[in-house]
Structure formats: C-alpha cells, structure tokens
Amino acid sequence: MLKLSGFWRHRNEEIAAIDLGSNSFHMIIARVADGQISIIDRLKETVRLGYGLDEDGNLDELSQKRALDCLERFAQRIKHLPPSSVRAVGTRTLRMTKNVYPFLAKAERALGFDIQIIAGAEEARLVYQGVAFGLEDDQQTRLVIDIGGASTELIIGEDFTPISLESLGMGCVSISKRFFDSGQITAASVRAADIYCQRKLEPIRSSFRRSQWQRVIGCSGSIKSISSVLEQLNGHPAITPEGIDQILQQCLATGTIDELKLPGLSSDRQPVFIGGLIVLRSCMNALKLDSMEASPWALREGVLFDLLGHDSMSDMRERTVMEMAKRFHADLDHAQQCNNVAQKMLAQISKQVPLDEHWSRYLHWACLLQEIGLDINHDKFHVHSGYIIENSHLAGFGHDEQHRLTCLVRNQRKKPDWLQIQRLPEEEHTSFTIVLHIFRLACVLTRARNDIQDIGWSLSLKASSLAFNAPPVWWESQPLAAADLNAEVSYMKKSELQLVLNQPQ
C-alpha cells in the first residue's frame, strides 16, 4: 500500500490501467481510499500481438481475435468504472500496424474504453515512472531497462524524473520471430541476433556510458523470467553477465525452443524467452553492466501512476505544452488572445453541431504552440512549429494525440497539407476540419495583436459551409484581417467545408 498526495486524501474510488503490449496484455486495478492506494487485482493474458504482423505490416485476423477476446474479458472486470478512471495504452506493435485504425475501433468496442497508442519516448517515461513508483526515495541515479515484445526502453532518471529516454526497436517477440522462427537455437542464430541488437544500441551506447548511475533495474516479463531462472539455478535472483551466459549455454545445449525446459521458466514465456535473453545480454554488454535487479513494477504501474497524478490531477499534457511554449519563447499573451477567440468560435459552433470536449484542449494547446517555429525561421514558421511538435517527446501525449496536435499547428496558415490530415482516423475527419477552420480563423483575427477584432462577428455552420459573419463596421475597421480572410477562402477551397464570408453592404 502506498501513500498519495493530499489531493487524493479524500478520494475513494477504483482505477484501472491497461497495457496492450506486443507479447502480453496486462490490466492492473487499484483502490484509492484515505490517501492510500492498494492494488486489488491483476490480469494478464499472453496475446502475442507482435507475431501477428504480416510482411505488409498488417495485423492478421487470428491475432486480432486473440486480442479482442482478451479485451472482452478485461471489460467484464471494469465495466462499472467511469471513463476517467481507466487508461489503456498500446505500444510498439500497434504503432507499427498499418491497419491499426480499423482494429483500434473494434478493440475500443470490445474493451468499452478509449485506447491510446503511445510513442516510444512516452512508453519509456511511463516505464520509468512505474518502476520509480515501487521504489523508496534513495536519492540515487538509476538506469532502468524494460524489454517488451517489440521494443526495449532505456531510461536514466532520479526519483520520479527521467533524464534520458530511449526506445529501441528490439524486443523478445520481434527478435524471437526474426532469428528463431524455425524453433532452432544455434550459435549462428544467436550471433546474428546479437549483432542486430548491438547495431540498435550503437547510436546511444556512448552517451549512456557517460552517465553515472548507482543502480540498475530491469523490468517486464523477459527480465523477471531471467531473474527467476537464475534464482533457481544459483539461489540468487541478481542478473549478471555470467548468469546470462550460463542460461545461454543451456539454451544452446537444448537446441530447440520447444525443448527449452529451464527451472523457473513458465510455459507462456518459453516461446519468446531466447529473444529477451539476447536483448538483455546485448544491453548489458553494450553498457558494461556488472549486475541488475529485477523490478515487479513496469509500464502498467506507470500508466496507473500517471492516471493518479503524482502531486495533483493537473494534466501532464498541459504542463508539457506550457514547458515547450516557454522553451521556444512563445508570446504567451498573444497565445491567450488567440485562444480566447478560438474558444468563442468553438462555443458558437458547438451549439449547432456536437463536438467532443477534448477539441477545446487541442485548440488551447495549438494556440500556445502556434509560433514556436519562429525560433528557427519566420519563413514557413508554421511548418517549423509542426516539425518541432511531431519530433519532440511530449510527455503525457499518445501517438495519435501528438499527430493531431501536429496537424493543427502545421496547417494553421497557407495551403493545408491534406495528405497529412487524411492520415487521421477517418471518423474524426469532419470534427478536425471544423476545428482546423476555427484555429486558422482565430490566427487570422489575432494577427494584428490588438484588442479590436471582436466587434460583432460570429461563426455559423450550414450544411457543407462555414460562414463568417460580421457587420460593415468590422470589415471597414479590419482591412488586414479582411484581406487575410479572402485569402483564406482560396487556401481552404479543398476542405469538405467551404468557408463563406458574409459582408453586408
């Protein structure tokens, strides 16, 4: 049982975190009461989603069925919880899947809750947070390694704060599938897998070696299984290079995955054990690690902790956006002015067509980040702003959320990149188009950075057109905005909503 911040002292509820990994799906349920959190249930099913990707990157029907059946069982346990008490995240396999959106729609129906696909750096942050959640505050710098089904996260951090985050495309499922798919364990396949992993580690090896850590912690099923096997073999769970080589020699002597019957190795871990072992061996060799301890805490605990909030329920995403805005010297007064106009327009449109409340937050974040690209160059600053958002680690944001925000900011002016917008989930194209129009109009109306734009204008939605209405006095007093609005009609002519300017004579 763990103590929580004062914000939660008087809360009494259940919360659930779900990790849709490349090898297994996990769900952890906790009760929050009287400032304490206690884990009351854990569910795990081996789904092997990573094995279901075909050569074209599509998830096959059998893997989808295993996943959906699992999620339906999870749903029975948490159907009584409100959406605010559940967070479900998908990792690398879902990031790589070409047909992810059709599958995601079915998965969300099966689970009964939204599922967020998270970026690699965000996965690393949550892994570190989960491990730190279960540790005492020892004031030490830690190296945390998490070997998942399709990716490996390496994080250096202190207390609850990650300092360096890396997510590498190698995991127990992907390595087992790539190098040991025949079921044979040979010296040649081990050597090929090791070289592959070393190449993945090469770009970050030197920078991580330069860091000074006092404690090395591993998490996830692969590392816990290796620790369990070593405890059975040697009487101690500590993981060392010598211990890993000892296990590897037994794997080579056995010769096949089907015959791999190591003490402490469960049957569900057996098919992907060799892949995880090679990844860990490569990590320890590349970073010159002498020993590692295994933690029972991992990504799902990090998701749970994020759901709670460490010090309060303030939105991690809000803090992330504000930090980025300050880092790139955004004009916060102008951002607030733009947001005021955008929110007024959104409120007017929301009376005519229902829009999910999260679009208000996206408009707010887009206004804060609209000009961060000016730190690179004024020319095409909107493109630079979009690039910064797309390629940064935005703590708290899922993969889709980051892409959505990137699309808004990148397309705030000039001709939109419709191909980029088309990559958004099909079911949100109409809502996004409305919000994009609103954001672009707000940028136009606040371009002059004065307080006289809001003189009787309004926005209305009719069939396939979006009308900007303003009295003659507005058009007369705003020649710059009027010119920009006329240009806006041309820029947005490919939109499914045609912009119409109502200028009474």
PyMOL commands that set and color helices and strands:
alter all, ss='L'
color gray80, all
select helices_A, chain A and resi 6-8+49-52+61-78+83-85+92-96+100-111+120-133+172-179+187-210+221-234+241-254+270-286+299-308+316-327+332-350+358-369+372-375+381-390+399-410+418-422+426-445+472-477+479-491
alter helices_A, ss='H'
color red, helices_A
select strands_A, chain A and resi 2-3+12-20+24-33+36-46+86-90+115-117+141-147+152-158+161-168+215-219+293-294+458-462+465-469+498-502
alter strands_A, ss='S'
color yellow, strands_A
deselect
rebuild
show_as cartoon
